[in-house]
């Protein structure tokens, strides 16, 4: 039996919030499409306090960001990017061009072609998500994308210097001090001064995620990566303090970040709830994490691992941390998740910052049909075919009859002309 000890906001409230976001985003997109740079500047001023200088950073501005950082910070960024790059290279190596003769004279194949241009959005604000530069820019460059544009919103007039350095070290070709819906729209559609891209990737606020959703089709996207979600699956092999730490560690992303405990131990559930309240008294980010826990936090108690598995797959969470006697049970059987973190020795923060797997992951149940950002997201797998005359004559007969079934006379004619021409060639041979 499933028992819910703490519920988050209602589905009706979530739907209402989503509708409000949709309306705001749609209006901004329409305005930018109509007025271009003027609208972008207006929204940048309104939302980010734009100072009037060019959105694109110059080389000297980028170099000054290096000067403001301790060498240890720069080396730590390099180390994190090395881990992300190494894993992305391994993933790319798993992608192969193929060409095979499936029937005599029938050659089929596919090529893996990188997208030409990409915008990598890096969330900023009070808590800049520096690691998102590694996850998107590094991975795009490993994939072979020729033009990688990185952008981030300013906070108090500037992008965090560590974010700029991370973008630059990752290989960004252009860096823009521009955020929010205005950044996504400007790069997706293009303006008088900003050349459009073929694809937009990266996590962001609910507004950024909605902008990507509305623009999808006119530009490619990676996935719907909105506010961070975390699910901790735990049993009595761990304690409430560890669970509380891991839940709050992700709740601090934003006031609308769901954090859920799923357990088969009611004692652990109640201990975790108590520990969360204790930790919120001293956590530096308690204002945000506390609001997220109050409004979106959940505690669910099940009777068995099998029941926890069913609930977890239904939630289809972005991050899933498994701290149970047999975490491999969930690795082997769970199907809907963005990324798994197996055992108490690891945690979501490792994946977010330095381990090497990508932290841009599906939210809002998108894990039911997609995985997270990886090198393959930047690559188009495009097929081709080549036939000999004999193979064309052979396949054409089947194609002609199949087209006739569908009533596609033009398609049938394409097959028939080749059956006729190459049949004569075959007879001569």
N, C-alpha and C positions, 0 to 999 in steps of 0.2 A: 504494500500500500504506500502511496506517495503522500507525504505530508509536507506542506509548505509552511515554514516557520516565519518567513519574511517575504513579502511580495514587493515588486517594483511598481512603477507607474502602470496605470491601466492601458489596455490596447486602444481604448477610445481616446485617451489623452495623447498617446503616441501618434495616432492617426491625425489628430487635430494639429499637433506640432508639425508633422510632416507636411500637411496641407499649407500651413502658413509659410514654411520654408519654400515650398514649391512656387507659391505665388511671388514671393520676393525675388527668387532666382530668375524666374521667367521674365519678370519686368526688367531686370538688369541686363539679361542677355539681349532682349529686344532692343533696349536702348543703346547698348554698345554696338550692336550690328548696324543700327541706324546712324549713330553719330561718331563711331570710331574712337580715335584718340581722345577727343574732347570728353566723351563719356567715361573712358577709362580714368582720365585724370580727375574727373569729378568724384568718382567713387573711391579712388585712391586717397583723395583728400578727406572725404567724409569718413571712411572707415579706418584709414591708416595714417592720417596726418601727413600726406604727401607734401614734400617741401618745395617742389617745383623743379628739381634737378632731373636729368634723364633717368629713365627707369633702368636702363642697362648700365651695369657697373663697368668702369674703365679698368685697364690693366693696373694703373697706379692705385686706384681704390682697392682693388683686390690685394695688391702687394702690401698696402698699409694694414690690412687685416692680419696678415702673417706677423707683422711687427708687433701687433697688440697681444699676441699669444705667447705663452711660455713654450719653450721647445718641447717639453714633455707632452703638452696637449697635442702639438702637431704630430709627434711620434705616435701617440695613442690613436689619433685619427688614421695615420698610415697603417698601423697594426690592424685596426678594425677593418679597413678597406681591403687589406691583404687577405683577411679571412673570407670576406664576401666575394672577392675576386676569385679566390681559389675554388670556392664551391660553385660559383657561376661557370667557371671554366670546365669543371667536372660535368655540370649539367649540359653545357654546350656540346661536350664531347659525346654525350648520349644521343645527340641529334645527328642523323646521317642523311646525306643525299643518297638516293637509291635509283637504280636503273636495272630493269629485269625484263627478260623475254618471257612473257606469260603464255604465249602461244607461238608457234612458228611464224616469225616475221612481225610479231606484235611486241613493240618495245614500249614499256610504261616506266615512268619515273617521277621523282619529285626532287625539287631543289629547295633548300632552306635559304630564304632571302631576307636580310635584315630590313626593317622599316627604315625609311630614309631620314625622318626627322621626328624628334620626340621632345615634349615638354615634361620635365621631371619637377613635380610640385613638392616643395619641402615645407611642412607646417612651421610657423614661427610664433610670434607673440611672446608672452611672458616666459613660456617654456619652449624654446626652440628645439625642434626635433632634428638635431644635427645628423643623427644616424640615418635619416631618410635620404640624405644625399648619397650615402654609401649604397643603400639598397637600390636606388633607382638609377643614378648616374653611372656608377661602376658597372651595374648589370647591363645597362644599355650599351655601354662601350664594349663590354665583352661580347655582346651579341653582334657588334659591328655597325651600330647606328652611326651615320656620318655626322649628323647635326644634332647635338644634345643641348637643349636649352634648360637651364635650371632657374627656378624662381622661388622666392620666399617673401612673405610679408614682413615689412619692417616693424620693429617695436621701439617706440620713442625715436622714430626717425631713421633707424638703421637696421640692417640685418645683423644678427649676431655674428661677430667676426669668425667664430669657429664654424658656423654654417657656411660662410663664404669660402673659407679655407678648405672645408670638406668638399664643397662643390668643385672647387678648382683642382684639388688633388685627385678627385674622382675622374676628371677629364671633361668637365662641362665646357662647351664651346662658347656659350653665352650665359651670362648670369644677370638676372633681373631682380630689382628690388620692387616686387609687385606681388600682391597676394589676393586671396579670396576669389569670389566669383569673377571679379574683373580680370584677374590674371588668367584663370582658366579660359574665359571667353576670348580674351585678346589673343592668346596663343592658339586657340582652336580655330578661330575665324579669321584672324589677322586684322591689322589696322594699318593706318598710313605709315607707321614707323616700326611695327612689329610684324615680322613675317610669320605666317601661320605654320603649324606643324601637322604631322600626319597622325599623331597619337599623343594623348595626355595620360600621365601615370602619377601615382603617389597618393598617400592618405591625406586627410584633411578634415575640416569641420563638416557638420551636416550640410552647410551651404555649398562647400566645395564638392562634396559627394553628389549633391543634387545637380550642380552645374554639369558635372561629368555625365550624369544620367540623361539630362535634357539634351546635351550636345552629342551624345553617342549616335553614331551614324554619319554625322557631319565630320566627326573626328573619331579615331579609335580611342579606346580606353583600356586600362588594364583590368579593372574590376571595381565594384562599388565598395570603396574602403572609407567608411565613415568613422564615427567615434569608436574608440577602442572598446573591445569587449573581452572579458576574461571569464573562464569557467574553471574552477578548481574542483577536481574530483578526488575525494580523500576518504580514507577510512581511519580506524583507530591506531594505525601504525604511525601516524603523525599527530601533532598537537595543535591546539587552537592558535597558539602564537604564530606558528609557521603559516598556517592557513590565512590568518588575519593579515600578516605581513604581505603575502602574495596577492591577496585581494586588493588591499589598499595601494600596493605598488602599481597596479594598473588603473585603479579608480582615479588616481591623481591626474590622469591624462586630460580629463575634462569633466564638467558637472553632469554630462549626459552619458558617461561611460559605464555600461552595465558591468557589475562584478557579481558572480554567482557562485555559491558553494553548493556542491552536490555531494551528499555523503550517505552512508548507510549506518552512521552512528549519531544518534540524537545528542549524545553527550558531547561529541566533537562539535556538532553544530552550535550548541549553546555556548560552549567554551569559546568558539571562534567569534560569535557575536559579542561576547563579553570582551574579548581581547581587542576587537576592533574599536570599541568605545574607549578602552584604555589608551590605545595607540593614537587615537585621534586627538588626545589631549596634548600630545607632544610633537606630532608629525608636522614638519614645516609646511607641507602642502595640504594640511587638514581642511582648509576652507573649501578647496575644490574636491578633494577625495571624500570629505564628509558629506557634501551635497550629493555627490554621485552615489554614495552608499545609501544615503537616506532615500533618494528618489528612485534609484535604479537597482539597488542591491537586492539579491534574493538568496534565500537559504532553503534548500529542498532536501528532505530526508526520505530515502528509499529503504527497502527491505534487503536488497541484494545487489550484487554487481550487475546482474542481468537487467535489473530494473534501472539502475543508474545508466547503463549503456543505452537503453531505449530513450530515456529522458535526454541524455547528452546528444544523441543523434537528432532528436526533435529540436533541441535548442540550436544546433548547428553553429556553434560559437567560433569566433575568430581565433582566440588563444585557448587552448585546453591544457591545463596542468594536471597531471595524473600522479597522485601520491597514495598508492595503495600497495597491498602485499604483492600483487602481480600486475604491474602497469602494462606489461606486454599483452595482457588480455584485451586492453582497449586499443593498442596498436594493431592487433590482429583482427579485431572485430568492428571497431568504430569506423564509420564511413563519412560522416559529415563534420568536418572541422577545417579550420584554416591551417593551424600548426599544432603539433603535439609536443609536450615537454614531459618527458617520462622520468619519474622518480623525484624524490625530494632534493637530490643533489643539483638538479638544474632548475631553471625558472624562466619565466617569460622575459625578464630583463636581459638575460644572456642572449636570447634570440633577437631581442630588440636592438641590442647594441654591438655585439662583438663575436658571437659564435660562428656566424657565417651564413646561416640560413636567412632567407629574406623576411623582413618584418611587415611588408605591405601585404595584407591578408584580407580575405572576404569578411564582410560584416552583414548584419541584418539577414541572416539565414542564407546568404549567397553561397556559403560553403556546401550547400546541397548540390550545386552544379559547377563550381569552379574552385580551383586551388588559388594559391597566392601568386604574387609577382615572381617571375623567374626569367631566366634568359630566353626561354621559349616564347614568352609573351611579346618580345620585340622582333620575333622572326615569323615570316610568312612561309608556310609550307605550300609550295605551288607545284602542281602536277603538269606533266607533259606526256605526249605520246607520239610514236613514230611507227609507221607500218610499211611493209614491202607491198608491191603490187599484188602478189598472191594473197597476202593476208587481208588486204583491202577487199579483194574480190570475195574472200571467204566470209569476213565479218559483215560485209555489205548486204549479203543475202538475209542474214538474221536481222540486221538493222531495218531493212526495208519492210519486212513482215511486222516487226514490232511497231514501226511508225504507222503502218496501216491500221493497226489495232486502235491507235490513239487518234486517228484521223488527221495526222500531221503530214499533209501532202508535200509540203516543201522539204521537210526532213527526209521523207521517203525519196524524193527526187535526188537529194544529195547522195544517198546510198546507191540508188539505181544507176546513176551515171557512172559511178565507179565500178559497179558490178559489170556493167556493159563494157566499159573501156578496158578494164584490167582482166576481164574474162577472156577477151580476144588476145591479150598479151600472153595470158597463161596458155591458151590453146596453141599459139605459135611455138611456145617453148616445149 
